[in-house]
Amino acid sequence: MPEPPALPRRLGTASATLVIVASMIGTGVFTTTGFLVRDLASPGAILAGWLLGGALALAGALCYAELSTALPDNGGEFLLLSRIYHPAVGFVAGFVSLVVGFAAPAAAAAMACGRYLAVLWPALPQTGFAIALIAALGLVHALRVSTGSRLQNAVTAAQVALIVLFVVAALGASDGGQLAARTEVPFFSALMSPELAVGLIYISFSYSGWNAAVYLVGEIEEPARRLVRASALGVVLTTCLYLALNFVFLISAPAAELAGKVEVAAVAAQALLGNGARGFIVAVIGLGLFTSVSALIMTGPRVYEAMGQQHARLRLLDRRVAGGGPCPAIALQCGLSVLMILGADVDALLSYCGLTLSLSAGLTALGVIVLRQREPGLARPYKTWGYPLTPLCYGALTLWMVVHSVTGRPASALAALATLGCGLLLYALVGSPQSTAAR
């Protein structure tokens, strides 16, 4: 099979870092803590869970960086797992990326964005707004890569600045009394509980964009140097923002006012800063969710484009306009997101996404060990720090989360299993990469 033509490398460290930050700061951080407060009674354990999630994301990013700098082409888990294990495994991972990694999170972010903005404009048609947002951003990223990248960078930088401003204002307005009053379960008991393991599935979904730059590695300048730097910077910056935000949420209001609330950030802002601040933070969150949708539409279709390059029956996905993105792949993802908007709710999407993505990411991280054993002579511009403990710890924590999630959320586990089965069925229908005709 002939090699696909190389893509222009237009993205630098700043763009790659901001894509990671935008992919991570989306629906999860602004909705997850309400569910954690409902299920746990230890603020310390909740914050520890967010810190553990950041450490897990950093470990995963370091593992992915080794694999992607050694194999620097777009495609993410599809290409990596095809090379490490088997083309069928890679194909299923690519299918999971379409359904779970990008389409579902984009739908959840668009839905949450509409829900938050409806706080300011009650007459806003939330479903119609979410669909329009998906369609508009899909058009931007399809027609011009440079325009989409500049929009992504500008809006993400503004989002980070506004989040920092909110955190500083909220800390100045609170005495921390709510945090101390809420401790009902000993810290270590809560830390080892099944509820935290299930909560980490939600948290891992909030961090799920840590590997976003991997999907664009074929378009990053000097990937051997810039990808590693962008991955580490993006994860560390986002972890700091997450810890600060969640501390503010926990000190803002009584547990009864936060428990189970999707719009937990808006509740916290109103409790700490009054009704005027509620409008401000809702606008900030709406901006953050906008950037998340944009980043998911920017990164995800590169996976399906790579699948189209290797499978003749998916060749339609390997099409671009001059200077633009993979248009059919973008249309496919956006169309699936719209279907999810019409038929799902945020809580169900969060649990389903977190579990399925954890399986795919854990298998990829462990692939660092497999590929080192199988191909010791492969050029590796970057080698994972802490090897082999880093991939082993990532795999072990992922297994712990998945086991408890399967027992605690059996419906989500069945949905994840059905998704994997659909991926295998589709692989059987489209054939192996060797059947790809010359392009």
PyMOL commands that set and color helices and strands:
alter all, ss='L'
color gray80, all
select helices_A, chain A and resi 13-24+27-39+43-70+77-84+87-120+126-143+145-173+177-181+187-191+194-206+208-219+223-250+255-258+264-273+275-299+301-310+312-317+327-343+346-374+389-408+410-430+433-435
alter helices_A, ss='H'
color red, helices_A
deselect
rebuild
show_as cartoon
